[in-house]
Amino acid sequence: MGSISLTIDGRTVEVEEGKTVLQAAREAGITIPTICDHKDLNPYGSCRMCVVEIDGVRGYPTSCTTPAVQGMQVTTTSERLTTLRNRTLELMFSGHPNSCLVCPHREACEKYRPKATKAARSTRCGFCANREECDLRTMALKGGSRDLYLPTLYASYNLERDDPFMDRDYNLCVLCGRCSRICEKIHGKPAISIINRGKWARIGTAFHKSHVHSGCTFCGACIDICPTGTLTDRFARWQGKPEAEVPSTCIICSEGCSVIAQSKGGQSMANIMTGFNPEASLCALGRFGYAQIVNSSQRLLHPLVREGEDHIPSDWEGAIQAAIEGLQVCVGATALVISATTTREDRFLYTQLAEHLQATLLILPAEAANDDPQIREMVGAVQQGKIRGLLTNGDFLSADLLRAANFSLVIDCLPSTTTSLASIVLPAAVLSETGGTFRTAVGTVKQMAASSRAPGDARPEWQILCDLGQALGSAAFDFSRIEAVTPLVSDDPAPAAIDGDPRQNVRELIPRFRGHLLADIVPALAAFGLPATEVAAVEAVTGAGFAILEKREIVPNMHFFKIRAPQVAKFAQPGQFVILMARETSERSPFTLVDWNGPEGWITVVIEEVGRSSRELASLKAGERIAHVSGPLGLPFPIEKKGTVLLGGGCYGIGAIFPLARALRQAGNRVICTIEASSAYLLFFEEEFRAVSDQLILATKDGSRGVWGGVQEVLAQVAQEETLDQFIAIGCTFMMRMVCEASRPLGIPTFVALNPIMVDGTGMCGACRVSVGDQTRFACIDGPIFDGHSVDWDELALRRSAYAREEVQALSQTVDLSALIYKPESDSCGCGRK
Amino acid sequence: MSFSTLQQQAQLEWQEFERPEQLRILIGSATCGRAAGSLEVMQAFAAELDRRKLTAATGIYEVGCLGMCYAEVLVEIRSLDGRRVLYQGVEPKHVPALVETHLLGGEPYLPLALAVMTAETGSELPAFNELPIIHPQVRIVLRNCGIIDPTRINHYLARGGYSGMAKALTLTPEQVIDEIKTSGLRGRGGAGFPTGVKWGFARNSVSDQKYVICNADEGDPGAFMDRSVLEGDPHAVLEGLLIAGFAIGASIGYVYCRAEYPLAIERLQGAIAQMHAHGFLGDNILGSGFGFAIKIKKGAGAFVCGEETSLMQSIEGKRGMPRSRPPFPAVSGLFGKPTNINNVETLAAVSAIMEKGAAWYAGYGTEKSRGTKTFALAGKITRTGLIEVPMGISLRTIIEDIGGGVLGGKPFKAVQTGGPSGGCIPAQFIDLPVDYERLAEVGSIMGSGGMIVIDEESCMVDMARYFLTFTENESCGKCVPCRMGTQHLLRILTDITEGRGTLEQLEIMRKIGDTMKSMSLCGLGQTAANPVLTTLKYYEDEYRAHIVDHKCPAGACRALIRFDINANKCTGCQACVRACPVEAISGVKKKPQRIDQDRCIRCGSCRQVCKFSAVQVS
């Protein structure tokens, strides 16, 4: 191909023939804004942001779809183009919650809330997991003045969680089509495309099938190419932007796919494809399962040495000593049963060890179970006492075999029957926690990168083996780095290829990792038909419990519950809360009482769907039962006649201030209520508040309704007009902190309802400890309402996020399994007509 | 069999059909006729003839549509004396009288008689061609509709059909393209691009395979020109498609027809089979060496699939969604091959032009807009129908002469052309000559031919809202300006019609409309704001009345109006009481009635039934 020259913004640009105007501009260092364009995708032209003016061409062609032509005169910036782009951007953002751009508190918010809050649907910036990486936001913050002031048209789609690994929130989608285009590019026949029409047009599967049934292979390319927070990796999404991305190799099966390992703070986040092309595609395990195995909460953390019936945690020195004592007794009568899911270096060292111990060495394929033929052949030898010592690095040995042996040593990363019966258990660092090399089924040797830290005291196997070898007195184990072992490994055979191709079909994923059932480690994998160890199902609450009389989602993520709880209703007072448990085994979660009726025996609460427990509650329907309702808890707020009282509520706090407002008004106060939300569509209880307040002021962070801003802006406004005798604010920690800072200089007595982590709610556990003034108080029995000006907000924020990682891990294990059953929707064929 | 032999055979069949001393009943049974009950009428005739033992002697034919929607069901009866009379509004109950009086008696059945089909001196009935709805028309595309039996290729052949094809096959493709260029024919799908020039592009693309496509995805609400032609004269379209294929060098033609047109598809399938039987499809047609095949592809009824790039995606089995041009279809179209797309009306004109010559066709119309154009005339007009007029005819002729003026003699307010992509032309332009340029000058478009007449009782804001409801629903969703713009326009229009509008919103609508026009990917989005922009241009005061005064001047927006009964005019007949669906009207018989405003749902039923104009809107 020859080259052509064209003029862009007065500059002569030489490009290869066949390039688009956008590519030509980029080569010349000229930036044109775009969202739908991606270097690995064909031109599409849907976002319309990259329009330019070309002499002799009518209108405003998109530079991404227009081929560069010899002699073309292109203008990329003009007043008209800026106007059109800004308006188009505004139109785009009107279909995407956009308070992250227009909220007056944006900068303070990012300072105090560096991480996004977990939530079901992203209705506002604080909930968006993609904030750090949002291409849309980056583009918008660069340019763009508002001209149209359009309200957000929130589509209110449910968060889709009907598969093991992805959260799909189409409320954030701007239909750039990157996901469906990459899916088509990688898989030929895409699992997703635009479905429906007009305002209901969205990305989806054919006939509304779940992704598990749609032909999706879970390669994750759609997630990695999505410019917004619409498509996310359920596990990685709340961890923010990865700090490191290094090329590595997935060794879960013998395919040994190349990956880019993403990590943050030494924690593995995900493996992604090395490029957006079919050759780089990954299977669900390599893409998503990997990080969940590595980060499993079940990981073995410390060496364990058996003392009679018990395993006693030990340091490495003691454990190694105990191990060699056991091994030395069994020299010449030991079998090493080793999974091929290890590095070449590990296997080399296992071979050396086997030689030193004159032991039998069995290398098991990646997908092997305890019925592997090699193990079956060994059973006789163990029973006859010819093999007395067993060393294994997975869950391959039956209880009978272990009991028959005199000594057993397990080097593994996860607990199993084998570890529970072993003489000694040594915790291994695995996968991304160890370097080394791997030979794939086709014989290629690939490099692995140590990209994450092992949990607890776990060490890489090569290191454990060197420690054992050295302690056994062999000179063949004198290595301090895995790289030193690598040159010694040669002629190692290529492992057998696995059956099927899990990159093409999720039904062909291998079921085991080092003999452990993968679905036991990553429960959601059961969705793909992977076998799991059966556990007794949790009984649904039937006869007992508290009946839900009414339940509705009033605005996205906010669920209104009316529950029959006569004893709570009888004694409830404003400011008090209840602790709910959806099921017998659920977490205890506190919720402020919104309303109650003693004679009728009911209470109401507003539950914001945030994490696992609130989601469990939110999934209950009217007519079902909540296992436990404890309350009323906490101190009632002293209702006195003060004069003029301002109450401010945000999010769940809108519900929480309601009973206070009503009681304060009944006590003769002039009550001004203000409720804030990110956008007009998130405001609720407007009518209810009008009935209990003298004045109601609405505020939205995007200015779509009422005052542009939040409670703090309203406070400033109201305080100028009249004297406030009392101010109560309930909402997120950030909001309460901000309003306290605003009210402090005004000298208004300010009260806030604190929301620390709470367990029992009766003053026993201390989880809800907060510092108010110079005192340590328990929010459950001393609060929850405190003097806002005395609260140590930094400590509260820190304590609230203490279990952030566990909370995220809990989320990744919940799947809407009911949604996995394919049910064609009777009302639509997918053509878009209802 | 040679073409002339085929023509001779066809002539014999046609002459037999036209022979005067035969009993014939022709029933207009296109979809429109069927909807009006033509099949029931046909059954009634069959039963009546059977009863009178006349079945063997009488031929009953289903013919296409004459375009006189207001007069359906239309039946032409030919008696033995050669008298041919067209009857309107025929119902099964009229059948015995028609048979008795005309078929057997030879006398026109006057209560239903509309016109005589042959020139007949001394008749008390007007001649068909002299009917005011027919007289100003020039029927080229509709030349055979309602005249021939569309299921008989010989009827088409006998009336000159396929002679255009036969002539084209003796020429070079370039000569055919020149002929079409000379005729001045422009694409009738709406954009008006010169057809011959378009063919030239596709002709010049070099490829092992090319395609021609007939766009029969007629989707504008209220437009039914293409359906009528396909149902009434399918061969005219298929012949045009074949000629187009020959001209550009395509061996395969597709007809992309919406699945909601089952009768059109049935007629097309039948016609294609007949073309095969006559050797007009397949290899070496008429010994010319040219081979051609036609496939029918049914569309699932998405408006955007009328856009050519979407249409091709749909044929390929993908989601119907437009893409940017270039590359143009003439370079890379269906399956990546050079492709030419014309709409039904264009192709039906092509076959006529090749038959009668470019000069003949160019003799009609204006300088830049040659030939004729079909329109679906609807709305508040006395004679609704499908018409074909020479370009340059004035709106006044169409509305007043052909259409018979505004329904009920009310004042003419505007005419909407071009469907959801078009605009409103206010009454001040009633003498506007209708062609591509002049319509564009006043902010509307020719479009595919929808023409909706609007009177003083139609609210322009409400009408804009109606069209936006359609485009908002039919936007494919791909590009931002169209997907979001239509939603916001509809939201604001709904606000205004329900009394929640603000004056700032007018400016915002203008800005959104301007953005959609400039920034949308395809024609759907680029034109979707037109109904808003033109009504804002000519009827801003109506918008303001909704916003500022909370009044709908036309009395159409339910949230802003109330119905009251004028006690001076009310006779107490209580017709309104019986018509009210919510029992909101009460009163003593023969005394003025009262409307309970709390109950009233403002449906307007009372106003419609009141014979004394006592129900007033305010």
Interface residues (C-beta under 8 A of the other chain):
Chain A: P43 Y44 G45 S46 C47 R48 V51 G59 Y60 P61 T62 T65 T66 P67 L84 R87 T88 L91 M92 S94 G95 D147 L148 Y149 L150 L153 V174 L175 G177 S193 I194 N196 R197 G198 K199 W200 A201 R202 C831 G832 R833
Chain B: A300 G301 A302 V304 R319 M321 R323 S324 P326 E472 N473 E474 S475 C476 G477 K478 C479 V480 P481 R483 M484 G485 T486 Q487 H488 R491 I508 K511 I512 T515 S518 M519 S520 L521
